[in-house]
């Protein structure tokens, strides 16, 4: 197998497996790219592009909900759901637009990722023990204030290694969403958030691409898509029966190993 294709497969799996788990896909991609020696402007654009595959996996799995939402725009229930997604989307979009360049240039490195992994893991353990009551049992019942709170929580994920999924799921649980509902709302919120972020990044970096890059981009995209399909289904089944403690412990151990290795 061609070396670049092999790297595309590995990174596609990393993206698909980690994007919707509370363990930071960005952090894992930075580390995997560093280990594989797949760095530079083309590599960064590739890592952004394969996120589209993971997003489309969510759209595909929730295609009935997406389709019914589009068809029923104008109905009170649908409008409230869409307003909540927009409310949760805007804080990270606004702050991310302002801080994008600084974050890309100064925070995308293994050390900052490792620190964020450890701190995030500790935060998950604390939240699991503090939050006891769930009052929202369906994504359509999320209130405006809860959506805003989840959106503010999502801004934490702008720091590489925090995890968008981790920030939104834990934030949603803190604001009263039941564990599975918090996870599903995080998935739906990922659609506008990741489409906006990846589109912005791709438009800024298209000039780095050549026709020779097409094979690895296509491979990475489809590997990411199918990996995410598998993981999302398994993850939803997992959260109905278990806490997020195992992910927290993984984050802490993994982050500590990275710190030890690089320091």
Secondary structure, 3 states (H helix, E strand, C coil): CCHHHHHHHHHHHHHHHHCCCCCCHHHHHHHHHHHHCCCCHHHHHHHHHHHHHHHHHHHHHCHHHHHHHHHCCCCHHHHHHHHHHHHHHHHHHHHHHHHHHHHHHHCCCHHHHHHHHHHHHHHHHHHHHHCCCCCECCHHHCCHHHHHHHHHHHHHHHCCCCCHHHHHHHHHHHCCECHHHHHHHHHHHHHHHHHHHHHHHHHHHHHHCCHHHHHHHHHHHHHHHHHHHHHHHHHHHHHCCCCCHHHHHHHHHHHHHHHHHHC
